[in-house]
Amino acid sequence: MKVCIAEKPSVAKGIAEVLGAKTRKDGYFEGNGYCVTWTYGHLCTLKEPNDYTEKWKWWNLNALPMLPSNFGIKLKSNSGILKQFKTIERLISDCQEVINCGDAGQEGELIQRWVLTKAGCKKPLKRLWISSLTEEAIQEGFNNLQEGSNFDNLYSAGISRAIGDWILGMNCTRLYTLKYAKDKQVLSIGRVQTPTLAMIVSRQKEIDSFKSETYWELKTVYRSVVFSSDKGKLKTQEEGVQLVEEITNNEFNIVSYEQKEGKEAPPRLFDLTAIQIECNKKFSFSAEYTLNYVQKLYEKKLVTYPRVDTTYLPTDLYSKIPGILEKLTPYANLTALLLTEKIKNSKKVFNNKKVTDHHAIIPTGEFPKGLSLQEKQVYDTITKRFIAVFYPDCTLSNTIVLGQVKEIKFKATGKQIIDPGWRVVYNSDKKSTESEDPVMPLFVKGESGPHEPELLEKQTQPPKYFTEASLLRAMETAGKQIEDEELKDLMKENGIGRPSTRANIIETLYRRKYVRKDKKKLVATITGTQLIDTIKSDLLKSPELTGQWEKKLRDIEKGTFSASQFKEEMFQMVTGLCHEVKYDFGTPKIELAKTPTASKKKEVNLEQLQCPKCNKGFIITGKLAWGCEKWKDGCDFRVPYELMGKKLTAKQLEQLILKRKTSKLKGFTIPGSAGTQDGKLVLTATYNLALENNPD
């Protein structure tokens, strides 16, 4: 008998169906020589400080640093987890072979190996490595099972990451809390969390210290086209007025008129960071929500594995592209053109050197059904990008016109789409198309005529706040502002965090009240700012140095760097930090961030509104009501958009959840009653809605 261990029950069910293990048992499926069981994500975790020694149970500066000679793992304290682990342990002891069917990535490998280690597995180990959960992909994966030992380096990188986070997080959180915190708050320090916060704080300080300056720009209008002078920003109004007077009664002369045909290649396929950025821009989804939506699409067999950091496909997938396109029947109007011609085999799409464990996120071709609105939006975004990459380039006409009045030179530019190419895929998607430069009339070199000069007064603008989209890009490039796609690829090895963990890092900053959201803007709180100011060492807050650690973790995965050396370097760093902080006697304590009072005009962010019934999920938008995202797990909390003839607003929903009642509302229609009634909507103890129609 062979035991297959998946990461989730839903994935185990799909594997069991392919293998013919159709008999449902308590905690596994059985049949055809297989038992298919599952974990629930992390069943095991690294031991806590007090598991090693009694002296580490209490938070004490003199006990730091805490550096275990050997790190151990333990089961999480949960009766359901213990029961499932006992099932896995028994199945392993009775089998001839174990097949690791965990998510095909570093975290998935770590989850499975910890369980196998805790269960004392000595049986032969195979690895299922697939990029989608379709029946075809699972069958192909089982036909090509790999030796479990082939992934030892991947496991070493995963456990090194976990140990590194433990060493730094456990020690530095206690260190900075004991030394600098007041009001009994905990100052959370993290290997990726802290440099990410440092980037936000640095940007915040640039904005806060920015002093706007007035400047003037000289422009003129000739034949309804606005031309800008080459004088740039003028520091004084007098200088500008003098220039306007100088050119007012002189004709505008066209010095040159140049039209160049250019090509605009389709945008690249999505990796996880890119889809998170796109969905934040288009739909205001948080990074965490986008990851959750893509993960659900993956588990529904609609897209390929999401936790990837490449935008390329392997060359052996080229032959399968027409078949995938053909199965995308809801997009037949877009795929028809592609299916009549040979699919282009571009190195911007197919490149084995750019693909590691997995390829870019693409649709599998399975028919999409049973999707929430948000899942539909994410699926549509991924699928249209997949279709667009095989379309022709967009052909543009770029126009540059140079003019002159006396000795002062002017310039205007324009752009016109000649052949939209891949842009037709997005014709119905207004948010995806950038605003175009104005289309130029035809000019002739040497022509001249009257013009209308003007002096515009402007103000210098502060740097822009980070949004989740721009922060994700900054994390990917360790804070470097890079637009070139090729350079971005080179920087990914030195980015901070992994694609799969960056969303959780951002959420942690919210939970710790180091950062708050103001619409899309990420604003550093007093606590977040003071924490970064308190940390003197760049080892903790430098994105570049953290990026170097990430590079070493990737090198462990490749087998070119030692896991023991990485651990030793972390030991040395934390030892030095403890000595530095213990003997710092001049730094003030850090204030606790207060939750800001909601402005009357503040927009309600459902992604931050937690379900009052289960306290696990967040509120999402459905067809007829707001409800808990954990509805599939049994949470039935919902608030209809319209109740007793009264349409509710998101603000009133927020009042219901946070205050258990709304302010006084007008216009409720009570069945059997004449006219309308006023009152407050109340959320009862059983999470039902009631009308308090004689409120104070």
Secondary structure as the mmCIF struct_conf table of DSSP 4:
data_model
#
loop_
_struct_conf.conf_type_id
_struct_conf.id
_struct_conf.beg_label_comp_id
_struct_conf.beg_label_asym_id
_struct_conf.beg_label_seq_id
_struct_conf.end_label_comp_id
_struct_conf.end_label_asym_id
_struct_conf.end_label_seq_id
STRN STRN1 LYS A 2 ALA A 6
BEND BEND1 GLU A 7 LYS A 8
HELX_RH_AL_P HELX_RH_AL_P1 PRO A 9 LEU A 19
TURN_TY1_P TURN_TY1_P1 GLY A 20 GLY A 20
STRN STRN2 THR A 23 LYS A 25
TURN_TY1_P TURN_TY1_P2 ASP A 26 GLY A 27
STRN STRN3 TYR A 28 GLY A 31
TURN_TY1_P TURN_TY1_P3 ASN A 32 GLY A 33
STRN STRN4 TYR A 34 TRP A 38
BEND BEND2 GLY A 41 GLY A 41
BEND BEND3 LEU A 43 LEU A 43
STRN STRN5 CYS A 44 LEU A 46
HELX_LH_PP_P HELX_LH_PP_P1 LYS A 47 GLU A 48
HELX_RH_AL_P HELX_RH_AL_P2 PRO A 49 TYR A 52
HELX_RH_3T_P HELX_RH_3T_P1 GLU A 54 TRP A 56
BEND BEND4 LYS A 57 TRP A 58
HELX_RH_3T_P HELX_RH_3T_P2 LEU A 61 ALA A 63
BEND BEND5 SER A 69 ASN A 70
STRN STRN6 ILE A 73 LEU A 75
BEND BEND6 SER A 77 SER A 77
HELX_RH_AL_P HELX_RH_AL_P3 SER A 79 ASP A 94
BEND BEND7 GLN A 96 GLN A 96
STRN STRN7 GLU A 97 CYS A 101
BEND BEND8 GLY A 102 GLY A 102
BEND BEND9 ALA A 104 GLY A 105
HELX_RH_AL_P HELX_RH_AL_P4 GLN A 106 LYS A 118
TURN_TY1_P TURN_TY1_P4 ALA A 119 GLY A 120
BEND BEND10 LYS A 123 LYS A 123
STRN STRN8 LEU A 125 ARG A 127
BEND BEND11 SER A 131 SER A 131
BEND BEND12 THR A 134 THR A 134
HELX_RH_AL_P HELX_RH_AL_P5 GLU A 135 ASN A 143
TURN_TY1_P TURN_TY1_P5 ASN A 144 ASN A 144
STRN STRN9 GLN A 146 GLU A 147
HELX_RH_3T_P HELX_RH_3T_P3 GLY A 148 PHE A 151
HELX_RH_AL_P HELX_RH_AL_P6 ASP A 152 TYR A 180
STRN STRN10 ALA A 181 ALA A 181
TURN_TY1_P TURN_TY1_P6 ASP A 183 LYS A 184
TURN_TY1_P TURN_TY1_P7 ARG A 191 VAL A 192
HELX_RH_AL_P HELX_RH_AL_P7 GLN A 193 SER A 209
STRN STRN11 THR A 214 TYR A 222
TURN_TY1_P TURN_TY1_P8 ARG A 223 SER A 224
STRN STRN12 VAL A 225 SER A 229
TURN_TY1_P TURN_TY1_P9 ASP A 230 LYS A 231
BEND BEND13 LYS A 233 LYS A 233
STRN STRN13 LEU A 234 LEU A 234
BEND BEND14 LYS A 235 LYS A 235
HELX_RH_AL_P HELX_RH_AL_P8 GLN A 237 ILE A 247
TURN_TY1_P TURN_TY1_P10 THR A 248 ASN A 249
BEND BEND15 ASN A 250 ASN A 250
STRN STRN14 PHE A 252 GLU A 264
HELX_LH_PP_P HELX_LH_PP_P2 ALA A 265 LEU A 269
STRN STRN15 PHE A 270 PHE A 270
HELX_RH_AL_P HELX_RH_AL_P9 LEU A 272 PHE A 283
HELX_RH_AL_P HELX_RH_AL_P10 ALA A 287 GLU A 299
TURN_TY1_P TURN_TY1_P11 LYS A 300 LYS A 301
BEND BEND16 LEU A 302 LEU A 302
STRN STRN16 VAL A 303 VAL A 303
STRN STRN17 LEU A 313 LEU A 313
HELX_RH_3T_P HELX_RH_3T_P4 THR A 315 LYS A 320
HELX_RH_AL_P HELX_RH_AL_P11 ILE A 321 LYS A 327
HELX_RH_3T_P HELX_RH_3T_P5 THR A 329 TYR A 331
HELX_RH_AL_P HELX_RH_AL_P12 ALA A 332 LEU A 339
TURN_TY1_P TURN_TY1_P12 THR A 340 THR A 340
BEND BEND17 GLU A 341 GLU A 341
HELX_LH_PP_P HELX_LH_PP_P3 LYS A 342 LYS A 344
TURN_TY1_P TURN_TY1_P13 LYS A 347 VAL A 349
STRN STRN18 PHE A 350 PHE A 350
HELX_RH_3T_P HELX_RH_3T_P6 ASN A 352 LYS A 354
BEND BEND18 THR A 356 HIS A 358
STRN STRN19 ILE A 361 ILE A 361
STRN STRN20 PRO A 363 PRO A 363
BEND BEND19 GLY A 365 GLY A 365
HELX_LH_PP_P HELX_LH_PP_P4 GLU A 366 PRO A 368
BEND BEND20 GLY A 370 GLY A 370
HELX_RH_AL_P HELX_RH_AL_P13 LEU A 373 ALA A 388
TURN_TY1_P TURN_TY1_P14 VAL A 389 PHE A 390
BEND BEND21 TYR A 391 TYR A 391
HELX_LH_PP_P HELX_LH_PP_P5 PRO A 392 ASP A 393
STRN STRN21 CYS A 394 VAL A 405
TURN_TY1_P TURN_TY1_P15 LYS A 406 GLU A 407
STRN STRN22 ILE A 408 ASP A 419
HELX_RH_3T_P HELX_RH_3T_P7 GLY A 421 TYR A 426
TURN_TY1_P TURN_TY1_P16 ASN A 427 SER A 428
HELX_RH_3T_P HELX_RH_3T_P8 LYS A 430 SER A 432
BEND BEND22 THR A 433 THR A 433
HELX_LH_PP_P HELX_LH_PP_P6 GLU A 434 LEU A 442
TURN_TY1_P TURN_TY1_P17 LYS A 445 GLY A 446
STRN STRN23 SER A 448 GLY A 449
STRN STRN24 GLU A 452 GLN A 459
HELX_LH_PP_P HELX_LH_PP_P7 PRO A 462 PHE A 466
HELX_RH_AL_P HELX_RH_AL_P14 GLU A 468 GLU A 476
TURN_TY1_P TURN_TY1_P18 THR A 477 GLY A 479
HELX_RH_AL_P HELX_RH_AL_P15 GLU A 485 MET A 491
HELX_RH_3T_P HELX_RH_3T_P9 LYS A 492 ASN A 494
BEND BEND23 GLY A 495 GLY A 497
HELX_RH_AL_P HELX_RH_AL_P16 PRO A 499 ARG A 511
TURN_TY1_P TURN_TY1_P19 ARG A 512 LYS A 513
BEND BEND24 TYR A 514 TYR A 514
STRN STRN25 VAL A 515 ASP A 518
TURN_TY1_P TURN_TY1_P20 LYS A 519 LYS A 520
STRN STRN26 LYS A 521 ALA A 524
HELX_RH_AL_P HELX_RH_AL_P17 ILE A 526 THR A 534
HELX_RH_AL_P HELX_RH_AL_P18 ASP A 538 LYS A 541
HELX_RH_AL_P HELX_RH_AL_P19 PRO A 543 LYS A 558
TURN_TY1_P TURN_TY1_P21 GLY A 559 GLY A 559
BEND BEND25 THR A 560 PHE A 561
HELX_RH_AL_P HELX_RH_AL_P20 ALA A 563 LYS A 582
TURN_TY1_P TURN_TY1_P22 TYR A 583 TYR A 583
BEND BEND26 GLY A 586 GLY A 586
HELX_LH_PP_P HELX_LH_PP_P8 THR A 587 LYS A 589
STRN STRN27 ILE A 590 ILE A 590
HELX_LH_PP_P HELX_LH_PP_P9 GLU A 591 SER A 599
TURN_TY1_P TURN_TY1_P23 LYS A 600 LYS A 601
HELX_LH_PP_P HELX_LH_PP_P10 LYS A 602 VAL A 604
HELX_RH_3T_P HELX_RH_3T_P10 LEU A 606 GLN A 608
STRN STRN28 GLN A 610 GLN A 610
TURN_TY1_P TURN_TY1_P24 PRO A 612 CYS A 614
BEND BEND27 ASN A 615 GLY A 617
STRN STRN29 PHE A 618 PHE A 618
STRN STRN30 ILE A 619 THR A 621
BEND BEND28 LYS A 623 LEU A 624
STRN STRN31 ALA A 625 CYS A 628
HELX_RH_3T_P HELX_RH_3T_P11 GLU A 629 ASP A 633
TURN_TY1_P TURN_TY1_P25 GLY A 634 GLY A 634
STRN STRN32 ARG A 638 PRO A 640
BEND BEND29 TYR A 641 TYR A 641
STRN STRN33 GLU A 642 LEU A 643
TURN_TY1_P TURN_TY1_P26 MET A 644 GLY A 645
STRN STRN34 LYS A 646 LYS A 647
HELX_LH_PP_P HELX_LH_PP_P11 LEU A 648 THR A 649
HELX_RH_AL_P HELX_RH_AL_P21 ALA A 650 LYS A 659
BEND BEND30 ARG A 660 ARG A 660
STRN STRN35 LYS A 661 LYS A 661
HELX_LH_PP_P HELX_LH_PP_P12 THR A 662 LYS A 664
STRN STRN36 LEU A 665 PHE A 668
TURN_TY1_P TURN_TY1_P27 PRO A 671 GLY A 672
BEND BEND31 ALA A 674 GLY A 675
STRN STRN37 GLN A 677 LEU A 683
TURN_TY1_P TURN_TY1_P28 ALA A 685 THR A 686
BEND BEND32 TYR A 687 TYR A 687
STRN STRN38 LEU A 689 GLU A 692
BEND BEND33 ASN A 694 ASN A 694
#
